[in-house]
Amino acid sequence: MDNLFGDLRFGARRRTRGTAFQAAAEYTGRWGWSVAAGSGRTPADGLCDCAAVHCAAPGLHTEVGPESGVGTSAPQLREHWAADAPVLLPTGRAFDVLDVPAQPGLQALVRLERMGTQVGPVMALPTGRLLFFVAAGTAQRLPELLYRMGWDDAALDLACHGEGSYVAAPPTVLGGLGPVRWLRRPCRESAGCPPEARLLLGTLAYACHRSRERSAELAS
């Protein structure tokens, strides 16, 4: 576990327009994802005024620039990029994102990899959340998936971002909270074909459930 927390702590560097633009170019050109330039600033408490249960781009998606995707040239992409603009990835296209607290998320990640489960890209937000990339359409099917696994009546701190949502992507910095980081970087296979949510969801739901139980026991 220490090495995972190390990924969260170390490697910070100054973010510039160049690195943000280069990251956006990589996401579109190498991984085939759509990107958009966000605007605004994340509040100090990390909360967003949108209706999302856990916003993955807090304060940065009030005004979103035009989306750029596969085939967008570097000059076209640069036209859409304002200085210091956050890099946003629209969900519900190439992927959806499961959103869980960092501690149970890290425990689940270790367990999944020990079991040999192919995990897709994983991002860490400085708000204390982990984002697991899964197949598009998961957000719409999440209640059914949880029902089939017997977790439908559990109070789980687990959300899913799908169509109409955005996630902030590295090297975006969320205000004074810190930068967004990759815990598991995308590769050609995981970017183009993220795992089905059912392969991860049971382990993630169990970790979230146990974390909440332990917190309740400590509070009692």
C-alpha positions in Angstrom: 0.0 0.0 0.0 2.9 2.4 0.7 3.9 2.5 -2.9 0.3 3.5 -3.9 0.3 6.3 -1.4 3.7 7.3 -2.7 2.1 7.8 -6.2 -0.2 10.3 -4.6 2.4 12.2 -2.7 5.4 12.6 -5.0 6.1 13.8 -8.5 4.4 17.2 -8.3 5.7 19.8 -10.7 4.6 23.1 -12.0 1.8 22.9 -14.5 1.9 25.1 -17.6 -0.2 25.6 -20.7 2.4 23.5 -22.6 2.0 20.4 -20.4 -1.8 20.7 -20.4 -1.9 21.1 -24.1 0.5 18.2 -24.6 -1.7 16.0 -22.3 -4.8 16.9 -24.3 -3.0 16.0 -27.5 -2.0 12.7 -26.0 -5.5 11.9 -24.9 -7.0 12.6 -28.3 -4.2 11.4 -30.6 -2.9 8.4 -28.6 -5.8 7.1 -26.6 -8.7 8.2 -28.9 -10.6 10.1 -26.2 -12.4 13.4 -26.5 -11.2 16.4 -24.4 -12.5 19.8 -23.6 -11.0 22.9 -21.9 -12.7 23.7 -18.7 -12.9 27.0 -16.9 -13.2 28.3 -13.3 -11.5 27.3 -10.1 -12.2 24.5 -7.6 -13.4 25.8 -4.2 -11.2 25.3 -1.2 -13.5 22.7 0.1 -13.5 20.8 -3.2 -17.3 21.0 -3.5 -19.1 21.9 -6.7 -22.4 23.7 -7.1 -23.7 21.1 -9.6 -26.1 18.4 -8.7 -23.6 15.5 -9.0 -23.3 13.4 -5.9 -19.5 13.5 -6.2 -18.4 15.9 -8.9 -15.1 14.8 -10.6 -14.4 18.3 -12.0 -15.5 20.5 -9.1 -15.9 24.2 -10.1 -14.3 23.6 -13.6 -17.2 22.7 -15.8 -19.4 25.8 -15.6 -18.3 26.8 -19.0 -16.7 24.1 -21.1 -15.0 24.8 -24.4 -15.6 22.9 -27.7 -14.8 19.2 -27.5 -11.9 17.9 -29.5 -11.5 14.3 -30.5 -9.7 11.9 -32.8 -8.5 13.6 -35.9 -8.2 17.0 -34.3 -5.0 18.7 -35.5 -2.6 20.3 -33.1 -3.5 23.8 -34.5 -7.2 23.2 -34.1 -6.7 21.8 -30.5 -4.6 24.8 -29.6 -7.3 27.2 -30.8 -9.6 25.7 -28.2 -7.1 25.9 -25.4 -7.0 29.0 -23.2 -4.1 29.7 -20.9 -4.2 27.6 -17.7 -7.4 25.8 -18.9 -8.2 22.6 -17.0 -8.2 19.4 -19.1 -11.6 17.7 -18.9 -12.6 14.3 -20.3 -16.3 13.9 -21.1 -17.7 10.6 -19.7 -20.3 8.4 -21.4 -18.4 8.2 -24.7 -15.4 5.9 -24.6 -15.8 5.2 -20.9 -17.7 5.8 -17.7 -16.0 6.3 -14.3 -16.7 4.6 -11.0 -16.0 7.1 -8.1 -15.1 5.8 -4.7 -13.2 7.1 -1.5 -9.5 6.8 -1.7 -8.9 4.4 1.2 -11.3 1.6 0.2 -10.5 2.3 -3.5 -6.8 1.6 -2.8 -7.6 -1.6 -0.9 -9.8 -2.7 -3.8 -7.2 -1.9 -6.4 -4.6 -4.0 -4.6 -7.1 -6.9 -4.2 -8.2 -6.8 -7.8 -4.6 -6.9 -9.1 -3.7 -9.7 -6.8 -6.6 -11.7 -8.2 -5.3 -11.0 -11.7 -8.2 -8.8 -12.7 -7.4 -6.5 -15.6 -8.0 -3.0 -14.2 -8.3 0.0 -16.6 -7.0 3.5 -16.0 -7.3 4.8 -12.4 -7.0 8.4 -11.4 -6.6 9.9 -7.9 -8.3 13.3 -7.2 -6.9 15.5 -4.4 -10.4 15.6 -3.0 -9.8 12.1 -1.6 -11.5 10.1 -4.4 -10.3 7.5 -6.8 -11.8 7.1 -10.3 -11.9 3.7 -12.0 -12.4 3.8 -15.8 -15.0 1.2 -16.9 -17.1 0.5 -20.0 -19.4 3.3 -21.3 -23.0 2.8 -20.2 -22.2 1.7 -16.7 -23.8 4.8 -15.0 -27.2 3.9 -16.6 -26.9 0.2 -15.5 -25.4 0.8 -12.1 -28.6 0.2 -10.0 -29.3 -3.0 -11.9 -25.6 -4.2 -11.4 -25.7 -3.5 -7.7 -29.1 -5.3 -7.4 -27.7 -8.4 -9.1 -24.7 -8.4 -6.8 -26.8 -7.9 -3.7 -25.6 -4.4 -2.9 -28.7 -2.5 -3.8 -29.8 -2.0 -0.2 -26.4 -1.1 1.1 -25.4 2.5 1.9 -22.3 2.7 -0.3 -20.2 5.8 -0.9 -19.9 4.8 -4.6 -21.0 6.9 -7.6 -20.7 6.6 -11.4 -20.1 9.4 -13.9 -21.6 8.8 -17.3 -23.2 10.7 -20.2 -23.3 14.5 -19.6 -20.5 14.5 -17.0 -16.8 15.4 -17.0 -13.8 14.3 -15.1 -10.7 16.5 -14.6 -7.6 14.8 -16.0 -3.9 15.2 -15.3 -2.1 17.6 -15.2 -5.2 19.6 -14.0 -4.8 21.2 -10.6 -7.9 21.5 -8.4 -7.3 24.9 -6.8 -5.2 24.7 -3.7 -6.0 21.0 -3.2 -3.4 19.7 -5.6 -3.1 18.0 -8.9 -5.0 15.1 -10.4 -2.8 12.1 -10.8 -2.8 8.8 -12.6 -2.5 5.7 -10.3 -2.7 3.4 -13.3 -2.0 5.1 -16.6 -3.9 4.2 -19.7 -2.4 1.9 -22.3 -3.7 1.1 -25.8 -5.8 -1.8 -24.6 -7.3 -0.2 -21.5 -8.0 3.2 -23.2 -9.8 1.6 -26.2 -11.6 -1.1 -24.2 -11.9 -0.4 -20.5 -13.1 -3.3 -18.3 -16.8 -4.1 -17.8 -17.9 -2.7 -14.5 -19.1 -6.1 -13.2 -15.5 -7.2 -13.0 -14.6 -4.5 -10.5 -17.8 -3.5 -8.9 -18.2 -6.3 -6.4 -14.7 -5.7 -4.9 -15.2 -2.0 -4.9 -18.6 -2.2 -3.2 -17.3 -4.6 -0.6 -14.3 -2.3 0.2 -16.6 0.7 0.5 -19.1 -1.2 2.7 -16.3 -2.5 5.1 -14.9 1.0 5.3 -18.2 2.5 6.3 -18.7 -0.3 8.9 -15.3 0.3 10.4 -16.1 4.1 10.6 -19.4 3.4 12.3 -17.7 1.0 14.8 -15.1 3.6 15.7 -17.8 6.3 16.1 -19.9 4.1 18.5 
